Amino acid sequence: MGPYLIRRFGFILLTLFLASLIIFSITQFLPGDIAQVILGQFATEAAIANLREELGLNDPLHMQYLNWAGNFIRGDWGDSLVSRTPVRPIVTQRLVNSAMLAGLALLIYVPLGIILGVIAALKRDKLPDQLITGVSMAFVGLPEFVSGLLLISFLAIGLGWFPANSSIDPDSTFLESLPYLILPAITVSLTGLGYIARMTRSGTIDVLRADYVRAAELKGLSGRSVLIRHVLRNSLLPTVTVVAMGIGWLLGGLIVTEAVYGYPGLGRLLVYGIQRQDLPIIQAGSMIVVAVYSLSNLAADILYGLLNPRIRVGK
Amino acid sequence: MFKKTLFLLAVILMAGMLVVSCAPDDPVVDEEPEEAISEKHGGVLRTATYAPGNTDPAFFGTVPDEHIGRQWGEFLVFIDEGNEPDPDRSLAESWEVDEEARVWTFNLREGILFHDGKELTSRDVQFTFDRLRDPDVGAATVTTYANINEISTPDDYTVVFELEDSNVDFLFDIFDYHAIIVDADNDNFATNLNGTGPFMVESYSPEDRIVLTRNPDYWMNDADGNQLPYLDGLEIIFLSESSAQIEALRGGQIDYLIYLPTEFIPLLEEDPGIEVYQTPSNTSYVLRMRSDEGPASDVRVRQALKAGTDRSAILDGAIDGYGTVARDTPIGPAYGDFYLDVPELERDVEKAVELLEEAGYGDGLDITITTQESSPVPAIATIWKEQMAEIGVNVDIQLVPSDVYYSPEGWLEVPFGITDWGARSYPQPYLDLAYVCDGQWNESHWCDPELDELAAAAAREMDHDERVRLYHEIQEIFIERGPIIIPFFINNLWGASSDLKGLNPPITLGTAMDLRVVYFER
């Protein structure tokens, strides 16, 4: 396991390096001029030229990259070009917010998805299965700006159960934020639920056909015991991967949901950075998302190995 | 082991269900201030805008920039909701002007304090305007204030502006939204928002929100002698999605919105908890045609495109009719008698086709219009494209982000474009900036000596009736041969929760309401 982990971490570092190159290059191609954006459309050309010099935008590109990457590794993520304040506290605060939302969403949709998937598999091709599969796929297909606005209309404005907007004070604690997290969490869960349910359903159906399940049944074990001891352990393997992919998506990709609710997560920060051409924010935010993706994938692979000794590597 | 897993799963599931099923308590806790000065005092106003671009007044460029600036800062002279100077709400308590309108003397109110405790003196006013007209600082106001020869301070409370040429509109010029009076000793105008305004900045995160608290030393009192402002503070949240802003208003998470997209108006109007405010403005979307090169350098082509345009159809289609049909001149009905009230320009397809034939485009004409992505510009371009198709003009719409449109190669250069022009307090800046031959923002590159002469005369004219005559003549030129099509002037629209009182929407000017006198009704 040790050498395997070292190799995997090496790959993650390589991924991060390549990602940093790509992120840096892409930010160079954003349309418009950052100095112009900062000073507004009516600033004089002299003022713009001064600012470009001050921001180091006239240095050669590879120098700009090395500067940025070097500082980034040392923990200096640069200052926001718009506010001139350090980027790191902003990004980490948003990461924490995103993690709160992601945590709550996972808590809702993973268990629910697994249960629905198992039910669907056991009642395969019968009404409950058709209902679960149909409805959950419909939710997957429903864009978040539709489901989000529908949820706001009914649950927030119609019934008044939840706040219609989740633009929480960035310093609030998890408990203070909780009421504001529920609607966004349900919105993303509607999308995530379908994937988990489908994955669990097909995984469970495959396993139910396996010989060892028949053997266990013939051995006289109760249905529940077979399901828990023999089926689930094997059928949940693909689900683990889907959950891990979901973590990356939840932490950096909830752009639409965060915008609909005004929730201050990483996704909205990235959009803000792109709109304002605030390069340090785009760069730091994207690097964090890449890191989270890589690490959650690694975690999934390790978990996979623990659940299924046959594919354990490197020992 | 798997029993344990199952148990764990069950616990997680139950926790999840618990979380889902627990409805939150009302998140908004109305804390009564401990000793309210009057029953109008107290409460924090929450509002939302898209994120501001700049906090330094010299570089303000967007509506949120200005909106925030007006809360912590103030102007030398305040222009009121009816477009008149109001000394009772200004830092200057009185002013005098010589007969030629060249020397303006302002007397400052004594005892006004900046938020850091320093007293406002004439030196701060002098510094503010010197900074705004300094080409090395490079603010957008350099041209506006190029007419200022010298600013002097005979004593701590007197400021004298000596102008090169007479300017009867000078009071409006110093109400320019960049001209917030700043502290002469400030060393960082972008981060230290030290003003004399009714609210003080408590915290600011550009990507999230700005929180302001009541200025306890504010100088202005209401009619009963109680200190203003009434509100304990403001919380301005930065939400770029207008649907999120609207839902937050409907759901009661915010109390006030300064800009409403027209498609949401019917929804808000039927909500009993929300009041919609609406006033006509002089803000417009100017479809400008480059007149020094390309097809529109031929006046017949400009006239054909003007004749082929159905302005009221664009007003209805692009902003659901929440505005006034314009007459292709930058001077709109909001300017009272300066406005030339002629009947709506009727669409005349035959005349348009004829003019195009005369100009040699009988077989059709292909043009490209550069269009900002921000609403409602794409809608205006699309409707216009359909109208142009009927007179044989094929319009290709090129969509670009707003910052690309406003880059130097954009709006000042493209053959056809749609530029949004904000409202000014008086008509002259439009002419001086964009329509005289050497105007700084002469985006259409139009040069008409007759107009130049009239515009210069109007700027100098002290007699109101004569000035009215000059502006009317100028508008006739625009209607006859101008380089622009203005389909409509928009209405300014605000939304507020019904318990918010004291809101008084301005005409002509921007979207700012005076929040000093706004209060919550209990």
Interface residues (C-beta under 8 A of the other chain):
Chain A: P31 G32 D33 Q36 V37 I38 L39 G40 Q41 F42 A43 T44 E45 A46 A47 I48 N50 S80 V82 S83 R84 T85 I90 L104 L107 I108 P111 L112 I114 I115 F145 L149 I152 A156 I157 W161 F162 P163 A164 N165 S167 D169 P170 L178 P179 Y180 I182 I186 I228 R229 L232 R233 A259 V260 Y261 G262 P264 L269 V271 Y272 G273 Q275 R276 Q277 I281
Chain B: F2 K3 L6 L9 I12 L13 A15 G16 V19 V20 A23 P24 D25 P27 A48 A51 G53 N54 F59 F60 G61 T62 D65 P135 D136 V137 G138 A139 A140 V142 A190 T191 Y204 S205 P206 E207 D208 R209 I237 F238 L239 S240 E241 S243 A244 Q245 E247 A248 R250 G251 G252 Q253 I254 V400 P401 D403 V404 Y406 S407 P408
